[in-house]
């Protein structure tokens, strides 16, 4: 399998994953990946930082 085929497969998989999850509620307790948990918390803290003036 060439690098182009691998990239195409990954892009296709990610697009399908996003189509399934966009608009669905995200439950922190169901996020198994540490990176996803950090992104979730970081996404919540960004507006807090802007409004609190840290």
C-alpha positions as CSV (number, residue, x, y, z in Angstrom):
1,X,0.0,0.0,0.0
2,X,1.4,3.4,-1.0
3,X,1.6,6.5,1.2
4,X,-1.2,8.0,-1.0
5,X,-3.4,5.1,-0.3
6,X,-2.8,5.3,3.4
7,X,-3.5,9.0,3.5
8,X,-6.7,8.5,1.5
9,X,-7.9,5.8,3.8
10,X,-7.2,7.9,6.9
11,X,-8.9,11.0,5.4
12,X,-12.0,8.9,4.5
13,X,-12.2,7.4,8.0
14,X,-11.9,10.8,9.7
15,X,-14.5,12.4,7.5
16,X,-17.0,9.6,8.3
17,X,-16.2,9.8,12.0
18,X,-16.8,13.6,12.0
19,X,-20.1,13.2,10.1
20,X,-21.3,10.8,12.8
21,X,-20.2,12.9,15.7
22,X,-20.9,16.5,14.7
23,X,-24.0,17.7,16.5
24,X,-24.0,14.8,19.1
25,X,-23.4,15.6,22.7
26,X,-19.9,14.9,24.0
27,X,-19.8,13.0,27.3
28,X,-16.5,13.5,29.1
29,X,-16.8,10.2,30.9
30,X,-16.9,8.4,27.6
31,X,-13.7,9.9,26.2
32,X,-11.1,7.2,26.5
33,X,-8.2,9.0,24.8
34,X,-6.2,11.3,27.0
35,X,-5.7,13.7,24.1
36,X,-9.5,14.0,23.5
37,X,-10.0,14.6,27.3
38,X,-7.4,17.4,27.3
39,X,-8.9,19.0,24.2
40,X,-12.4,18.8,25.8
41,X,-11.2,20.6,29.0
42,X,-9.1,23.1,27.0
43,X,-12.1,23.9,24.9
44,X,-14.1,24.7,28.0
45,X,-11.4,26.8,29.6
46,X,-10.8,29.1,26.5
47,X,-14.1,31.1,27.0
48,X,-13.4,31.2,30.8
49,X,-10.0,32.7,30.1
50,X,-11.5,35.3,27.8
51,X,-14.2,36.4,30.2
52,X,-12.3,36.3,33.5
53,X,-9.3,38.3,32.2
54,X,-6.6,35.9,33.3
